[in-house]
Protein backbone atom coordinates (compact mmCIF):
# COMPACT_ATOMS: atom_id res chain seq x y z
CA UNK A 1 0.00 0.00 0.00
CA UNK A 2 1.40 3.41 -0.97
CA UNK A 3 1.26 6.38 1.35
CA UNK A 4 0.22 9.75 0.04
CA UNK A 5 2.85 12.44 0.38
CA UNK A 6 1.75 15.95 1.30
CA UNK A 7 2.95 18.54 -1.18
CA UNK A 8 3.66 22.01 0.12
CA UNK A 9 1.91 24.44 -2.25
CA UNK A 10 4.85 26.83 -1.87
CA UNK A 11 7.59 24.29 -2.68
CA UNK A 12 10.29 25.51 -5.03
CA UNK A 13 9.38 29.16 -4.53
CA UNK A 14 11.71 31.83 -3.30
CA UNK A 15 11.70 35.57 -3.74
CA UNK A 16 14.39 38.06 -2.90
CA UNK A 17 14.52 41.65 -3.95
CA UNK A 18 14.08 45.27 -2.89
CA UNK A 19 14.95 44.49 0.74
CA UNK A 20 12.46 41.62 1.14
CA UNK A 21 12.94 37.85 1.10
CA UNK A 22 10.09 35.32 1.02
CA UNK A 23 10.78 31.65 1.69
CA UNK A 24 8.44 28.72 2.30
CA UNK A 25 8.58 27.16 5.78
CA UNK A 26 9.36 23.45 5.85
CA UNK A 27 6.58 21.01 6.74
CA UNK A 28 5.71 21.04 10.42
CA UNK A 29 3.12 19.83 12.89
CA UNK A 30 0.35 22.31 13.69
CA UNK A 31 -2.25 21.94 16.39
CA UNK A 32 -5.26 24.19 16.85
CA UNK A 33 -5.83 24.08 20.59
CA UNK A 34 -8.93 25.40 22.37
CA UNK A 35 -9.12 24.90 26.14
CA UNK A 36 -10.91 26.00 29.26
CA UNK A 37 -8.79 27.40 32.11
CA UNK A 38 -8.65 24.25 34.20
CA UNK A 39 -7.13 22.26 31.31
CA UNK A 40 -4.40 24.77 30.42
CA UNK A 41 -1.78 23.73 33.00
CA UNK A 42 -2.11 20.02 32.14
CA UNK A 43 -1.91 20.72 28.40
CA UNK A 44 1.24 22.78 28.92
CA UNK A 45 2.77 20.00 30.96
CA UNK A 46 2.01 17.55 28.14
CA UNK A 47 4.08 19.56 25.65
CA UNK A 48 6.80 20.48 28.15
CA UNK A 49 6.14 24.14 28.97
CA UNK A 50 3.43 26.50 30.15
CA UNK A 51 1.15 27.86 27.46
CA UNK A 52 1.26 31.66 27.07
CA UNK A 53 -1.65 33.39 28.80
CA UNK A 54 -1.02 36.95 27.67
CA UNK A 55 -2.60 38.29 24.49
CA UNK A 56 -0.36 38.14 21.45
CA UNK A 57 2.57 36.32 23.06
CA UNK A 58 4.45 33.12 22.31
CA UNK A 59 6.44 30.57 24.27
CA UNK A 60 9.10 28.37 22.67
CA UNK A 61 10.94 25.41 24.09
CA UNK A 62 13.22 23.49 21.79
CA UNK A 63 11.44 23.02 18.47
CA UNK A 64 7.90 23.63 19.76
CA UNK A 65 6.19 27.03 19.93
CA UNK A 66 2.79 27.95 21.35
CA UNK A 67 1.17 31.12 19.98
CA UNK A 68 -1.62 32.76 22.00
CA UNK A 69 -4.36 33.45 19.45
CA UNK A 70 -7.34 34.19 21.69
CA UNK A 71 -8.58 33.93 25.28
CA UNK A 72 -8.95 30.15 24.98
CA UNK A 73 -7.05 29.47 21.76
CA UNK A 74 -3.46 28.60 20.85
CA UNK A 75 -1.67 27.51 17.70
CA UNK A 76 1.01 24.96 18.58
CA UNK A 77 3.84 24.55 16.04
CA UNK A 78 6.51 21.86 16.09
CA UNK A 79 8.85 19.95 13.84
CA UNK A 80 7.43 16.91 12.10
CA UNK A 81 7.62 13.91 14.39
CA UNK A 82 6.90 15.92 17.56
CA UNK A 83 3.70 13.89 18.02
CA UNK A 84 2.02 16.93 19.55
CA UNK A 85 -1.54 15.77 18.91
CA UNK A 86 -0.99 12.46 20.72
CA UNK A 87 0.71 14.20 23.67
CA UNK A 88 -2.12 16.68 24.06
CA UNK A 89 -4.87 14.11 23.62
CA UNK A 90 -3.55 12.13 26.64
CA UNK A 91 -4.62 14.97 28.96
CA UNK A 92 -7.68 14.03 31.02
CA UNK A 93 -8.18 17.32 32.91
CA UNK A 94 -10.85 19.82 31.83
CA UNK A 95 -12.47 20.45 28.50
CA UNK A 96 -10.32 21.08 25.44
CA UNK A 97 -9.96 20.36 21.75
CA UNK A 98 -6.59 19.58 20.13
CA UNK A 99 -6.90 19.23 16.37
CA UNK A 100 -4.07 18.66 13.91
CA UNK A 101 -4.28 21.26 11.13
CA UNK A 102 -1.14 20.18 9.25
CA UNK A 103 -3.26 19.52 6.18
CA UNK A 104 -4.95 22.94 6.34
CA UNK A 105 -2.06 25.34 6.93
CA UNK A 106 1.24 26.16 5.37
CA UNK A 107 3.64 28.99 6.13
CA UNK A 108 6.18 31.39 4.72
CA UNK A 109 8.88 33.59 6.18
CA UNK A 110 8.99 37.25 5.21
CA UNK A 111 12.26 38.92 6.15
CA UNK A 112 14.53 41.82 5.31
CA UNK A 113 14.90 45.54 5.85
CA UNK A 114 11.60 46.24 4.04
CA UNK A 115 9.61 43.24 5.31
CA UNK A 116 7.30 45.49 7.32
CA UNK A 117 6.59 47.63 4.25
CA UNK A 118 5.63 44.56 2.21
CA UNK A 119 3.41 43.19 4.97
CA UNK A 120 1.76 46.52 5.75
CA UNK A 121 0.68 46.98 2.15
CA UNK A 122 -2.11 44.51 2.95
CA UNK A 123 -2.05 44.12 6.74
CA UNK A 124 -3.78 46.75 8.92
CA UNK A 125 -1.80 45.93 12.09
CA UNK A 126 0.82 48.27 13.46
CA UNK A 127 3.98 46.20 12.96
CA UNK A 128 6.38 48.59 14.70
CA UNK A 129 8.55 46.89 17.31
CA UNK A 130 6.76 48.83 20.05
CA UNK A 131 3.30 47.59 19.01
CA UNK A 132 4.30 44.15 17.70
CA UNK A 133 7.49 43.03 19.49
CA UNK A 134 9.72 40.06 18.77
CA UNK A 135 7.79 36.88 19.68
CA UNK A 136 4.54 38.78 19.31
CA UNK A 137 1.77 37.07 17.36
CA UNK A 138 -1.79 37.53 16.29
CA UNK A 139 -4.50 36.75 13.81
CA UNK A 140 -4.85 39.39 11.09
CA UNK A 141 -5.28 39.68 7.34
CA UNK A 142 -3.02 40.16 4.35
CA UNK A 143 -5.06 41.43 1.46
CA UNK A 144 -8.24 39.39 1.73
CA UNK A 145 -6.76 36.34 3.44
CA UNK A 146 -6.74 35.57 7.15
CA UNK A 147 -3.31 34.76 8.52
CA UNK A 148 -1.54 34.25 11.82
CA UNK A 149 1.50 36.51 12.01
CA UNK A 150 4.43 35.79 14.35
CA UNK A 151 7.41 38.10 14.60
CA UNK A 152 10.52 35.97 15.09
CA UNK A 153 13.12 38.77 14.79
CA UNK A 154 13.15 42.54 14.30
CA UNK A 155 12.92 42.11 10.53
CA UNK A 156 11.50 38.56 10.23
CA UNK A 157 7.92 37.29 10.30
CA UNK A 158 6.42 33.80 10.15
CA UNK A 159 3.13 33.90 8.23
CA UNK A 160 0.71 30.99 8.80
CA UNK A 161 -1.94 30.77 6.10
CA UNK A 162 -4.50 28.26 4.93
CA UNK A 163 -3.09 26.24 2.03
CA UNK A 164 -5.94 27.32 -0.24
CA UNK A 165 -4.91 30.98 0.22
CA UNK A 166 -1.13 30.47 0.17
CA UNK A 167 -0.66 31.17 -3.54
CA UNK A 168 -2.68 34.39 -3.22
CA UNK A 169 -0.75 35.59 -0.14
CA UNK A 170 2.60 34.68 -1.71
CA UNK A 171 1.84 36.61 -4.90
CA UNK A 172 0.39 39.52 -2.92
CA UNK A 173 3.57 39.80 -0.87
CA UNK A 174 5.84 39.48 -3.90
CA UNK A 175 3.93 42.31 -5.60
CA UNK A 176 4.09 44.36 -2.39
CA UNK A 177 7.82 43.70 -1.99
CA UNK A 178 8.52 44.99 -5.48
CA UNK A 179 7.11 48.38 -4.54
CA UNK A 180 8.20 48.38 -0.88
C-alpha positions as CSV (number, residue, x, y, z in Angstrom):
1,X,0.0,0.0,0.0
2,X,1.4,3.4,-1.0
3,X,1.3,6.4,1.3
4,X,0.2,9.7,0.0
5,X,2.8,12.4,0.4
6,X,1.7,16.0,1.3
7,X,3.0,18.5,-1.2
8,X,3.7,22.0,0.1
9,X,1.9,24.4,-2.2
10,X,4.9,26.8,-1.9
11,X,7.6,24.3,-2.7
12,X,10.3,25.5,-5.0
13,X,9.4,29.2,-4.5
14,X,11.7,31.8,-3.3
15,X,11.7,35.6,-3.7
16,X,14.4,38.1,-2.9
17,X,14.5,41.7,-4.0
18,X,14.1,45.3,-2.9
19,X,14.9,44.5,0.7
20,X,12.5,41.6,1.1
21,X,12.9,37.9,1.1
22,X,10.1,35.3,1.0
23,X,10.8,31.7,1.7
24,X,8.4,28.7,2.3
25,X,8.6,27.2,5.8
26,X,9.4,23.5,5.9
27,X,6.6,21.0,6.7
28,X,5.7,21.0,10.4
29,X,3.1,19.8,12.9
30,X,0.4,22.3,13.7
31,X,-2.3,21.9,16.4
32,X,-5.3,24.2,16.8
33,X,-5.8,24.1,20.6
34,X,-8.9,25.4,22.4
35,X,-9.1,24.9,26.1
36,X,-10.9,26.0,29.3
37,X,-8.8,27.4,32.1
38,X,-8.7,24.2,34.2
39,X,-7.1,22.3,31.3
40,X,-4.4,24.8,30.4
41,X,-1.8,23.7,33.0
42,X,-2.1,20.0,32.1
43,X,-1.9,20.7,28.4
44,X,1.2,22.8,28.9
45,X,2.8,20.0,31.0
46,X,2.0,17.5,28.1
47,X,4.1,19.6,25.7
48,X,6.8,20.5,28.2
49,X,6.1,24.1,29.0
50,X,3.4,26.5,30.2
51,X,1.2,27.9,27.5
52,X,1.3,31.7,27.1
53,X,-1.7,33.4,28.8
54,X,-1.0,37.0,27.7
55,X,-2.6,38.3,24.5
56,X,-0.4,38.1,21.5
57,X,2.6,36.3,23.1
58,X,4.5,33.1,22.3
59,X,6.4,30.6,24.3
60,X,9.1,28.4,22.7
61,X,10.9,25.4,24.1
62,X,13.2,23.5,21.8
63,X,11.4,23.0,18.5
64,X,7.9,23.6,19.8
65,X,6.2,27.0,19.9
66,X,2.8,28.0,21.3
67,X,1.2,31.1,20.0
68,X,-1.6,32.8,22.0
69,X,-4.4,33.5,19.4
70,X,-7.3,34.2,21.7
71,X,-8.6,33.9,25.3
72,X,-9.0,30.1,25.0
73,X,-7.1,29.5,21.8
74,X,-3.5,28.6,20.8
75,X,-1.7,27.5,17.7
76,X,1.0,25.0,18.6
77,X,3.8,24.6,16.0
78,X,6.5,21.9,16.1
79,X,8.8,20.0,13.8
80,X,7.4,16.9,12.1
81,X,7.6,13.9,14.4
82,X,6.9,15.9,17.6
83,X,3.7,13.9,18.0
84,X,2.0,16.9,19.5
85,X,-1.5,15.8,18.9
86,X,-1.0,12.5,20.7
87,X,0.7,14.2,23.7
88,X,-2.1,16.7,24.1
89,X,-4.9,14.1,23.6
90,X,-3.5,12.1,26.6
91,X,-4.6,15.0,29.0
92,X,-7.7,14.0,31.0
93,X,-8.2,17.3,32.9
94,X,-10.9,19.8,31.8
95,X,-12.5,20.4,28.5
96,X,-10.3,21.1,25.4
97,X,-10.0,20.4,21.7
98,X,-6.6,19.6,20.1
99,X,-6.9,19.2,16.4
100,X,-4.1,18.7,13.9
101,X,-4.3,21.3,11.1
102,X,-1.1,20.2,9.3
103,X,-3.3,19.5,6.2
104,X,-5.0,22.9,6.3
105,X,-2.1,25.3,6.9
106,X,1.2,26.2,5.4
107,X,3.6,29.0,6.1
108,X,6.2,31.4,4.7
109,X,8.9,33.6,6.2
110,X,9.0,37.3,5.2
111,X,12.3,38.9,6.1
112,X,14.5,41.8,5.3
113,X,14.9,45.5,5.9
114,X,11.6,46.2,4.0
115,X,9.6,43.2,5.3
116,X,7.3,45.5,7.3
117,X,6.6,47.6,4.3
118,X,5.6,44.6,2.2
119,X,3.4,43.2,5.0
120,X,1.8,46.5,5.8
121,X,0.7,47.0,2.2
122,X,-2.1,44.5,3.0
123,X,-2.0,44.1,6.7
124,X,-3.8,46.8,8.9
125,X,-1.8,45.9,12.1
126,X,0.8,48.3,13.5
127,X,4.0,46.2,13.0
128,X,6.4,48.6,14.7
129,X,8.6,46.9,17.3
130,X,6.8,48.8,20.1
131,X,3.3,47.6,19.0
132,X,4.3,44.2,17.7
133,X,7.5,43.0,19.5
134,X,9.7,40.1,18.8
135,X,7.8,36.9,19.7
136,X,4.5,38.8,19.3
137,X,1.8,37.1,17.4
138,X,-1.8,37.5,16.3
139,X,-4.5,36.8,13.8
140,X,-4.8,39.4,11.1
141,X,-5.3,39.7,7.3
142,X,-3.0,40.2,4.3
143,X,-5.1,41.4,1.5
144,X,-8.2,39.4,1.7
145,X,-6.8,36.3,3.4
146,X,-6.7,35.6,7.1
147,X,-3.3,34.8,8.5
148,X,-1.5,34.3,11.8
149,X,1.5,36.5,12.0
150,X,4.4,35.8,14.3
151,X,7.4,38.1,14.6
152,X,10.5,36.0,15.1
153,X,13.1,38.8,14.8
154,X,13.2,42.5,14.3
155,X,12.9,42.1,10.5
156,X,11.5,38.6,10.2
157,X,7.9,37.3,10.3
158,X,6.4,33.8,10.1
159,X,3.1,33.9,8.2
160,X,0.7,31.0,8.8
161,X,-1.9,30.8,6.1
162,X,-4.5,28.3,4.9
163,X,-3.1,26.2,2.0
164,X,-5.9,27.3,-0.2
165,X,-4.9,31.0,0.2
166,X,-1.1,30.5,0.2
167,X,-0.7,31.2,-3.5
168,X,-2.7,34.4,-3.2
169,X,-0.8,35.6,-0.1
170,X,2.6,34.7,-1.7
171,X,1.8,36.6,-4.9
172,X,0.4,39.5,-2.9
173,X,3.6,39.8,-0.9
174,X,5.8,39.5,-3.9
175,X,3.9,42.3,-5.6
176,X,4.1,44.4,-2.4
177,X,7.8,43.7,-2.0
178,X,8.5,45.0,-5.5
179,X,7.1,48.4,-4.5
180,X,8.2,48.4,-0.9
